[in-house]
Amino acid sequence: MTHADTLETIMAERTSVRAFLPDPVADDLLDRAFAMAAQAPSNYNTQPWTVCLASGNTRQRLEDALVAAFDAEGFSPDIPFLMDGYTPLMREWMARHLVAQQAAFGVARDATEERRELLLRNFRFFGAPHVAFFFMPAFGNEREAADVAMFAQSVMLALTALGLASCPQTSVGLMAAPVRTVLGVGDEVKLLFALSIGYEDRTAKVARLAQDRLLVSGFLTRFA
Ligand SMILES: Cc1cc2nc3c(=O)[nH]c(=O)nc-3n(C[C@H](O)[C@H](O)[C@H](O)COP(=O)(O)O)c2cc1C
């Protein structure tokens, strides 16, 4: 196998997993994934990411706090989610995604209560034993967010290569207030998203969704 074959396999294997086994992952395996991802590029090598990794009691306290805070106050994002600006093409992909996800979880499109249950599954980290929170500096904008995103994708690919599964979650990232309270994080950073981490429950039909992608010709314009 060439390096390209190996990378292609890992990139195809990486998917957002939404059903985890409760078994905790050994610290050294998680450390290795983050150490591999630390090779990610960043503007001027500034590496502007900060990660809080919650397991055990803290993970449980977060789950409880997110569910309670959502019922009491709803979302509390550090960074607004500007979905109103989605282009027609983005809307189409989002709609396809929601249909696939709601079908996998057995949720009717118009069932408000069931859709809320889906959101709560996010707050329960889909049963994952670990959840990582990705922060960027509070002063930063898209530049620092791009650095953190490249780092986060590197973490996800490293986890996949190590036989682990993950799910990136903006839904959890929109709950900055309770996350900040439980983790004791100050306002020098803002929360981008969370990443649930663990071993995939391969018996669950909701674990992974089969989804299409744009063809390269759909996003790449060549100039010569
Ligand atoms: C930044 C980011 C935030 C996401 N937030 C959520 C989320 O809150 N809940 C969820 O179930 N999936 C979330 N996803 C997963 C996407 O739905 C998923 O990446 C997309 O549908 C493509 O599927 P795949 O990751 O399985 O290839 C998020 C993905 C990214 C990159």
The ligand as a MOL file (V3000), in Angstrom:
LIG
                    3D

  0  0  0     0  0            999 V3000
M  V30 BEGIN CTAB
M  V30 COUNTS 31 33 0 0 0
M  V30 BEGIN ATOM
M  V30 1 C -17.8520 21.7300 12.5620 0
M  V30 2 C -18.8300 20.5890 12.4840 0
M  V30 3 C -19.9420 20.5670 13.3150 0
M  V30 4 C -20.8550 19.5050 13.2880 0
M  V30 5 N -21.8920 19.4760 14.1780 0
M  V30 6 C -22.6670 18.3710 14.2700 0
M  V30 7 C -23.6380 18.2420 15.2960 0
M  V30 8 O -23.8380 19.1420 16.1210 0
M  V30 9 N -24.3420 17.0970 15.3710 0
M  V30 10 C -24.1620 16.0640 14.4980 0
M  V30 11 O -24.8170 15.0270 14.6410 0
M  V30 12 N -23.2450 16.1510 13.4950 0
M  V30 13 C -22.4800 17.2670 13.3670 0
M  V30 14 N -21.5140 17.3590 12.4020 0
M  V30 15 C -21.2920 16.2310 11.5040 0
M  V30 16 C -21.7710 16.5400 10.0880 0
M  V30 17 O -23.1640 16.3550 10.0020 0
M  V30 18 C -21.0140 15.5960 9.1370 0
M  V30 19 O -19.6510 15.9190 9.1570 0
M  V30 20 C -21.5090 15.6580 7.7230 0
M  V30 21 O -22.8660 15.2930 7.6430 0
M  V30 22 C -20.6880 14.7330 6.8260 0
M  V30 23 O -20.7450 13.4130 7.3130 0
M  V30 24 P -19.4880 12.6040 7.8250 0
M  V30 25 O -18.7670 13.4360 8.8370 0
M  V30 26 O -20.0420 11.3480 8.4240 0
M  V30 27 O -18.6010 12.3400 6.6450 0
M  V30 28 C -20.6450 18.4450 12.3780 0
M  V30 29 C -19.5440 18.5050 11.5090 0
M  V30 30 C -18.6500 19.5550 11.5540 0
M  V30 31 C -17.4510 19.5600 10.6470 0
M  V30 END ATOM
M  V30 BEGIN BOND
M  V30 1 1 1 2
M  V30 2 1 2 3
M  V30 3 2 2 30
M  V30 4 2 3 4
M  V30 5 1 4 5
M  V30 6 1 4 28
M  V30 7 2 5 6
M  V30 8 1 6 7
M  V30 9 1 6 13
M  V30 10 2 7 8
M  V30 11 1 7 9
M  V30 12 1 9 10
M  V30 13 2 10 11
M  V30 14 1 10 12
M  V30 15 2 12 13
M  V30 16 1 13 14
M  V30 17 1 14 15
M  V30 18 1 14 28
M  V30 19 1 15 16
M  V30 20 1 16 17
M  V30 21 1 16 18
M  V30 22 1 18 19
M  V30 23 1 18 20
M  V30 24 1 20 21
M  V30 25 1 20 22
M  V30 26 1 22 23
M  V30 27 1 23 24
M  V30 28 2 24 25
M  V30 29 1 24 26
M  V30 30 1 24 27
M  V30 31 2 28 29
M  V30 32 1 29 30
M  V30 33 1 30 31
M  V30 END BOND
M  V30 END CTAB
M  END
